[in-house]
Amino acid sequence: MAEKAGKRKNNRGQELQDAAATLFATQGYEKTTIREIAKAVNMLPGSAYYHFSSKQELLLSIYREGVARVCKKVDEAIARETDPWKRLAAGLGAHLSAILDEQNYPRVLISVVPSQVPEIAEELTEQRDRYEIRFTRLLDEIDLPEKADRRLLRLFLMGAVNWAEVWYDPGKSTPEDIAAAFIAFLTHPLKVG
C-alpha cells in the first residue's frame, strides 16, 4: 500500500511542482495560492497537501530542482574550457541560457529571494549558495588586481545576468554572445573621452 502511495505522490507531486514553478515565475510566489496551483493540475486544493505540506515546502522543492538544473548546465559549459576568462564566459552564458530558455525553475531562483519567505530563508539561501559558489570559484581562477573585490564583482555579474530576462531580445544575440560581450567589457574597459 505504501509503495502505491509513493508512486502516486511522485507522479502528481511533479505535476504540482511544475505548475507551481510556472505560477511562481509568472505571477510571483506571494500572489500564488495553493488553490491556483492545484487547479492548474485539476486537483482539489486539499489534495495538494498530500504531496507538499505547505507552499514553502513546494517552493523549496522547486529551488532545489532549479539549482540542480542550472548547476548542471554551468558545470557542463565550464568543463569544456581551460582558460579562466573563457570558463567564466561559458559559465555566464550557461546561466543566461538557463534563465532565458523559458524554463520556469531557474526563473523562480531569480524572482523569489529568500527574504520573501522568512520561514525557509535559510534553506533557500543554502540552495543559492550551492549554485553561486561556482562563480566564486571561477572568479578565484582569474588573475585580477590585488585590490579587486571579487565578492562585489560576483554580485555585479550575477545581478547583471539575472536582470537579462527583462531586456533580452532573442533575435539580436544569444546568451553566449551576451556573456562574451560582458567579459570583453571586463577585460578591455571602455575608454571614455
HELIX and SHEET records of a PDB file:
HELIX    1   1 ALA A    2  GLN A   27  1                                  26    
HELIX    2   2 ILE A   34  ALA A   40  1                                   7    
HELIX    3   3 PRO A   45  HIS A   51  1                                   7    
HELIX    4   4 LYS A   55  ALA A   79  1                                  25    
HELIX    5   5 PRO A   84  LEU A  100  1                                  17    
HELIX    6   6 ASN A  104  SER A  111  1                                   8    
HELIX    7   7 PRO A  114  GLN A  116  5                                   3    
HELIX    8   8 PRO A  118  ILE A  120  5                                   3    
HELIX    9   9 ALA A  121  ASP A  140  1                                  20    
HELIX   10  10 ARG A  150  TRP A  167  1                                  18    
HELIX   11  11 PRO A  175  THR A  187  1                                  13    
END                                                                             
